[in-house]
Amino acid sequence: MCSISGFFNPYADYSANRAEYQQILKHMTTSLFHRGPDECGFALSKRCGLAHTRLSIIDLKTGSQPMVYETGGFSYQMIFNGEIYNLPDLKQQLASLGYTFHTTSDTEVLLLSFLEYGPDFVKQVDGIFSFAVYDERHETIYLFRDYFGVKPLFYTFLNDTLIFSSEIKGLFCYPGVEAAVDSDGLNEMFSLGPARSPGNAVFRNIHELKPGFYLSHNRYGTQFTNYWRLSSMPHRDSYEDTIEKTRFLLTDAIRRQLVSDVPVCTFLSGGVDSSVVSAVCAAELRKKGVQLTTFSFDFKDNDKYFKSNSFQPSQDAPFVKKMVDFLKSNHHYLTCDNRTQADLLYESVDAHDLPCMADIDSSLLYFCREVSKSHKVVLTGECADEVFGGYPWFHREEFLKSNTFPWTPSLTPRQSLLSGSLLDALQMEKYVQKIYDTSVSEIAVLPTEDEIESNRRRIGYLNIRYFMQTLLNRMDRTSMHSGLEARVPFADRALVEYIFNVPWEMKAKDGTVKNVLRQASKGLLPDEILFRKKSPYPKTYHPAYEALLCERLKDVLSSANEPLLQLVDKEKVLLFLDHPKDYGTPWYGQLMAGPQMTAYLLQINYWLKKYQVTILL
């Protein structure tokens, strides 16, 4: 896993001032070094500059980038971030056409596939990726992003120059790229945040390449190609065949994602999702005489202060122990304290270049840092709830009929703290409704589906395109910030395509949440784990943590120079801080309740200062 960045201008001659543009490339690699601390490289040609940092996982000795292929007197250059899971198949196809290989890296296979088949070859690629290809012959650059956006890729245009990077911070290394936010960006942050609408990067004139797209840019303009999208289709398999096929697709995805030239580990929460991933990994590694290493997360004194609620009914620790005993894994219990979690709120913003999921993010940043001390690759249970329908909004009628994003059923908690002038400028309800209506129009419902089933399909699509994307962003930034590659088998293309069209009467048969997943996993786990009621990623309930956040936000409000004061109503925020926080009614998802609102405001203030963001209203 790595980072990519660079720039391209079809009218430029970078060779005329080589030292200046080489320095820009070096600056880009330095800013992204956390994503690839093992090696870095760059290439500068007349029209194009490419930079790469590398986390060595596959082909440790000969996988250096940028990779260059010369043919017909022209060069073709590639930089790649990700992992390809059907690499042997792609390589065999090329070998049958007479190609020979000088490395064992996936980058070489992708570059040769591009040369043989053109940019649409990406439709045949199975994996998580973002990559760039520069075609010197036609003076064209291509940017590609994977099906679900597991790997990030941002870009901006400065006159005729396309600048791109795995993280936004890489764009700011190019002279003239400025940090500004307008009403749309503020709406993304306050109305949708920490989610973002696909392609929107909050900063004005900065974009994220949408999942399932590739971009091409040359002197004739810029073209966006949507090479893959979810499709609605009738499900023809019987219930028994559905369970059998799901088991195959899931276990196959997990096995394929074990490919690595360095040791792998798993996150283990004691829930069905991470436990299935860990069980398959443990069985595969056992065949090689290797013991699986697992990690679980919790918070200091959570056993004392935990408050059960409908969103988080039970603690993980007892179930983790049962799974460790079952797997016989080499397990590590990681614990985060209040101050560490609060202190890392700002570094989480550094990792995202944006405000994010508050302490839900900062705690995972800490845990990933600890895991990265011994491992470079981890498999997680992320995305199972989005794919298999594990959230309350799939099951409860009020969510199904809400006609808005179900993880943010009301904007009131957000609006109640903002200044009147900002509320007038943002028109938050109109913005959210516009984004929602545009999004649900992208997915077709089937003629035979009634209103409830149509709404479930729409919610399923929104979960994959919005809520899952937020969690994938969180997993990528928190892990790669410490040079740890996180893999997500539940975001496998074939698995998602299949489960998306399985009818709800199978997905929730007999009222069992994620029934298809549980039935498909029988025999892989103890029944006590297999049918455990869902409990999401843990969070702290320690009153000292809430008190620490309130103290820090009051300090911000007491200064006349803090940028947050331009956006909030100070008196309303102070009143909010002086009242006990609601832990059981989230304003985003299942975890972001009262204390996370305080943390989110702290992150916004830090972000405005750190990036010297100009507010344009």
N, C-alpha and C positions, 0 to 999 in steps of 0.2 A: 504494500500500500504506500501511496506517495502523495505528492502534490504536483500540479501542473500550473504553469502560468506563461504568459507571453504577450506578444503584440504583433499586429500585421497591418500594413498599409500598402495597397496595390500601386501607389504612386511614389513611395518612399525610396530612398537610397541610404539605408543605414550604414553601408560601408563607407560613406563619406565622413561619418563621425562615429567610427566604430567604438572608440573608448567610452563615449557618453552612453551609448545604448548597451554596451556590455555591463556598464555599471548599474544601469536600471535592472537588467536581468539578474545581476548579483544581489541587488537589493530585494528583488522579488523572492529569490531563493532563501535569503536570510529571514525574511518575514514569515516564510512557511516552513522553516527548518524543523519545527516540531512535528510536522506530518511525515517527514522523511529524514531522520537524523543520521542515517547510515552513509549517505552519499548524495552529492548534488552535481548537476551538470547543466550546461546551457549551450545553445547554438545560435549564431547570428549570421543571417544571410542578407542579401540586398533588400528584400521586402519584409522579412519576418525574423522575429526573435523568439526563441523557445527556452524555457527554464524548467528544471525538474529537481525535486528532492525525493530521495528514495528510502523507504523502509523495506529492507531486504527480507523477502519471505519466499519467493520462488526464484530459482536460478541465481543463487547468491553471488556467483563469481562473474557471470557474463551478461547480466541483465541491465547494464548501464544505459542511461538515457540522457539526452534525446537519441533515438535510434535513427540511423540514416541508411537509406537504400538508394544506390545509384543505378540508373538504367537509361539508355538512350541519350546520355549526356546530361541528364537532369537528376536532381536529388528529390527524394521524398522523405520527409522527416516526421517522426511521431514522438509524442510524450503521452504517457498512459498512467492512470491512477485506477487501481481496482484489481479484481481477480476474475478470471474467466473459468467457468466450471465445465464447459464442454470443449476445452482446449484440445484433448486428444482427437476428437472428431474433426475439428477444424484443421488440425495439422495433417491428419490422414488425407483429407480432401485435397489439400495443397500438394502433398507428396505424390498423390496419384496423378497430378498434373505436371510433375517433374521438378517441383521446387525442392531445394535443399536448405537445411537450416544450420546456422552457425552458433546458435545459442539454444537454450531450453526455455527461454522466456516467452511469456504470452504476448509481449509487445511485438516481437518479430512475427509471430503468427498473425496478429491483427494487421500489421503493416503490409504483409504479403497478401493477405485477404483483401485489403483495400485495393491493392494494385491489380489483383486478378478480377475482382467483382465490382469495384466501384463502391461508393458510400453506402448503398443499400445492403452491403454485406452485413451491416450491423443487425439486420433482422435475424440473422442466423446465430448471433452471439448470445450465449447464456452466461450471465454473470452480473457483477456490480462494477460500474465503471464510469469514468469520464475521461475522454482523451481528445487530443488534437492531432490533426494530420495537415502538414503543409505540402501542397503539390506545386513544386517549383515550375514545372512545365507550363501549367495553366495559371500560375500566380493566384492560387485559390487556397484558402484555409478552411478546414472543416472542424467543427466542435461537436462532440457526441456525448450524450448522457444516457444512463441506463433507464430501464423501464419504469422503475418506481422512485428514482432519485435517491438511491442509497448513497451514491457519491455526488458531492456538490460540484457545481461549475457556474461561476458568475462572470458577467461580461459588461462592458460599457463601450460606447463609441465616443471618440474625441475627434471631431471633424471626420476625416476618412480613415482614422486608425481604430481598429478593433483591439481592445485590451481585454484579456481574460485571465481568470485565476480560480484555483480551487476554493479560495476564501476571499472575502471582500478586501481584506487588508492588503492582499497582493495588488489589487487595482490601484490603491492609493500610492503605491510605489512609482507609478507612472506620472511624470510631471503634468499638472493641469487637471487631474481627476480630483474633484472636490467632494467634500462631505456636506450634503445639504438634504433637508427633508421638507416636503411640501404637505398639503392637506391629505393627499392620498397616502403618503408614507405614515403620517400620524394616525390616519384611520387604520392602516395595517397594524400599527402598534397598539392603539387603544381600543379599536372596535373588534379586530380579529385576533390580535396577539394573545399568546405567543405564536399562534398560527400565522401563516402568510398565504395570500392567494398565489397560485402557481405562477412563477415567473417574476413575482414582485420581490425586490430585495430591500424595501423600505427606503433606502437612500434614493434621492432623485437622480434619474438617468442611469441607474445601475439596475441590472436585471439578472435573474437566474435562468439559465437554460432549463426549459420545462422537462420533466421526466418523459422519456419516450420520444424525444426530439433530437434532430441534429440540425446544425446551422452551417451554411456555406457562405463565404464572403469573398468577393473579388471586385474588380473594377466595374462590373455590371450591376452590383448591388448585393443585397443580403437576402438569402432565402432560408426559410424555416421548413423543415420536413418532419411531419408527425409520423414516424415510422412504426409506432405501435400504440394501441389503445385498448382498453377493456371493452369487450363486446357483450351484449345481452343475447343469450341463446337459450332455447329450450333444453332442459336437462332430461336426457332419455334413459339414463342408467337406473336400474332398480336400487332400492335402499341397500341391499346386501352388496351389490356391485360398487355402489358409491363408497361404502365403508372400505372395501378392499382396495379400490383405486386410490382413495385418499391415503391409506396407509402406505401404499407403494410410493406415491408422489412425495409424501412427507419424508419418509425414511431415505428415499433416494436423494432428495435435496440435502438432507443433513450429511449423508455420506460424501456427496460430491463436494460439499463445502469444507470437508476435512483436509483437502489438498493443501499441503504446506511443506516446506523444507525446514521449518522450525517447529518446536512443540506448540500444541494448541491447548486451550483450556475452555471452560464454560462458566457462565454465570448460572447460579442455582438458587432459586428463591423458595423452592418447595411447592410451587404451583405447577399445574399440569404443563404449561408451555415450556418453561425452562427445564423441567424434569424430563420431558420427552426428548428434547434435544440432548440433554446430558446422558440419558440412558442409551440412545443410539450411539453417541460418541464413545461412551465407555465400552460398549460391546465391540465396536470396531477397533478401538485401540487395544483392547484385551487380546484380540487375535494376533496382534504384533508384539504381545508381551509388555505393553505399556499401560501404566495406570493413569487414568484421567485425573487431572487437577481441576477442582471446582472452587468457586468463590461465592459467598453470600454477603449481603449487606444489611446493616441495621444501624441504629442510632443509640448513643449513650443514654442509659436510663429509660429507654423506651418501654421496657417491661414494667416500669413504675408508672409511667404517665400515658401509656397508650389508651386511646378512647375509641372503642368500637363504634362504627356507624355503617350505614347501608352501603357506602362506597368502599369501606375498608373494614370488613367484618372480623378479621383475625390477624394475629401476628404470624410471621413466617418461621421463626426460629424452631418450633417443635417439628414442623414439616420438613425443614431443611435437614434436621438430624435424622429423620426417618429415611430420607433419600440418600444421605451420605452412607448410612448403614447398608442400604439396599445396593448402592452402586459400588461401595468399597472404594470411594474416591479419596484422593489426597486433598482434603478440604481445608479452606482457610476462611475463618469468620472475620470480616472486616467491620469495624465500627467507626462511625464519624461523630465527633463531638460538636456542640453548639457553635463554639467560636470558629472552628474550622469551616463549618458549613456557611456561616455568615461571612467570614473573610473571603471565601471563594466565590461569592456572588459576583464580584467584580471581575475575577479572572474568567468566569463563565461568559461574561460579556466579551472579554478579549478573545475567547475561543470562537464565539459566534460572530463577532463584530456587530452584534445587535443584542438588545434585551432578550431574554429567553425564558425558560421555565423556572426562573427564580431558584429556590433552594432544591427543587426537584432536579435541577440541572447541576447546581454547584456540588451537591453531595455525590452525584454520579461522576463528576469531574475528579473528585477526591478518590473515589473507589477505583476508577480507571487508572489513576496515577499509581496507586498501590499495586494493582495487577500488572502494570507495565514494567515493574521492577523485575519480574521473573518471566513474563510472557510477551509475545508480540501479536498473537492471534487469539481471539476469543469468539466463541459461538454463543448467541443469545436467543432467548425466547420472544424477542420483540416482534410485534405485528400480528400475533395470533388472534388477538381480540378483534382487530380490524377485519381480518380475513374471515374468521369463523363466527363473528357476531357475538362477542363476549360482553359488550357494554350494555348498560341499562337502556340506552336509547334505542336499541334494537327490539326491546321487549315491552316497553311501557307506552301505552296509547298516547299519552300527552306529548311524548317526544316524537312519535310517528306523525302526529298531526300539527307539529309546531310551525312548520313552514319556515324554518331557519336552521342554522347549524346547531345540532342537538347538544353539543358540548358547551355551548354558550346560549342557553335558552333565554337569558335576559341580559340586557346591557346595563341595567340599573346599577349594579355594584361598581361598574367602571365609570358611568356617567356621574355618579354621586360625588366623586372626588375632583372632577375637572372644573376648570373655570368656565364661567358663562360664555365668555367670548370664544373660547376654544370649542365649546359645544355648538355654538352658532355656526362656526366655520366648518366644523366636521360633518354635521348632519349625519350622525353615526348610523341611525336606523336605515336611512336611504342607501348609504354606502354598503352596509351588510346585505341588504335586500338585493341590491344590484349584483353583488358578487355571488350571492346564493343562487339567484335566478339564472345567471349565466352558467354556473357550475352544474346545476341539475339538468340544464338543457343539453349538456354534453352526453348524457347517457340515455339510451332508449329503454323504455319499458316494453314488456311483451303484451300483445293484445289480450291474452288470457289472464293477466294479473289484475286483481281487484285493487281498490284504492290503498289498502293497507300493504299489500305486497309490492305495489308500485313504490310506495313511500319507503319500504324496507330496501328495495333495490337502490333507490336514490341515496338513502342514508349509507348503504354499503359502499357506494361509489364515492360519496363525500368522505367517508372514513379513510378510504385508501388514498384519495388525492389530497386530503387536508390533514386529518388527525394523524394518520400514519406518517405522513411527510414530516410533521412536527417532531414526532418521536424518532424518526430516522435521522433528522438533523441533529437532534440532541445526542443520539448515540454516536454519530460520526464525529461531532465536534469534541465531545467530552473524551472520547477514546483517542482520536488522532492528536489531540492537544498534548498527549504524552507518548505519542508514537505507538499506540495500540490499535490494531485492526480488529474491528468488530464486524462479525458476519451474522446475517439474519436469514436463516433457512426458511422462515415462514413467509418471507417476501420473494420466494422463488416464483418465477413467471408462470410455469406450468401449473403449479399448485394454486396460485391465486386465480388464474383463468378458469380453472375447473371449479373451485369452491364458490367463486362469485356467482355461478349459475345454478348451484345446488339449491333447491327450494327450501323455504323456511321450515316446512313440515318435517324435513329431514334434519336440518341444522339444529332445530330445537325440539326434536321428537320427545314426546312425553314431558315437555316443559324443562328439559335438561339443557342448560346453557352450554353452547359449544359441543353439542351432542356428537356431531360427526367426528370431531377431533378426539373426543374421549373414547368413542367406540373404536375408532381406527387405532388407538393407542393401547387397547387392551392387551395385557400380557407383557407390555413393556414396562409398566409401573405397578406398584401396589395400588389396590382399589382405593385406599384411603387418600392417596395423592390424586389418583385419576379423577375422582369425583369430589374433590375439595371445592368449596365455593370460592369463586374468584376473589382474590385480594391483590390490588395493584402494587406497584413499586412502593416500598415503605417511605414514610416521612416521619419527621420528629414531632412529638406532641409535648415536648419539654417546655414549660412556661418560661424558663430562663431564655430560651431561644427567641420567643416572641418579645420578651422584654428587651433583649439586646437589639432586635430590629427596630423596635419603637424608639429606643434611645438614639439610634443612628439616624433614623429619619427625622426625628425632632431636631437633631443637630443640623441637618440639611436645611430644614425649614427656618431655623433661627438665623441663617445667614442671608443677607440681601442679595448675594451674588450668585446663588446656585441657579442653574438654568431650569430646573424643574419648576421653579416658582412662576415661570412664564406660562405654565400649562395647567397647574392645579389650583384649586381654591384652598388656600392655606388654612383657613379656619375650619373648613369641612374635614380636611385631612387630620388636623389636630384633634378634632372631636372623634374621628374614627380611631385614632391611636389611643385615646383615653378610654375606650370601651373594650370589653373582652371580645376576642375574635371568634368567629364562627368557624369551627373545624369541619363541619359536616355538610355544608352547602357550598360547593365549589362554584367559582365564577368562570372557570375553564376546566374542562375534563372532569376527572374524579378527585384530583389531588390539590388543585390550586384554590384554596379557600382564603380566609382572612389573613393569616400570617404571610401567605404568598403574595397577597396584594401589597403589603408593606415592602416585601423584598423586591417585587417587580418595580415599584416606584424608585427604590434605591438604585436598581440597575439602570433605569431610564435616565436618572440624573447623572450617573457615572458615564453612561454612553454619550450623552450630550457633551460632557466635558472632555472625555478621553479623545473623541474623534472631532472635537471642535465643530460640532454640527451647526450649520446655519439653518434656522427655522424660517421657511418661506410660507407665509399665509396671506 
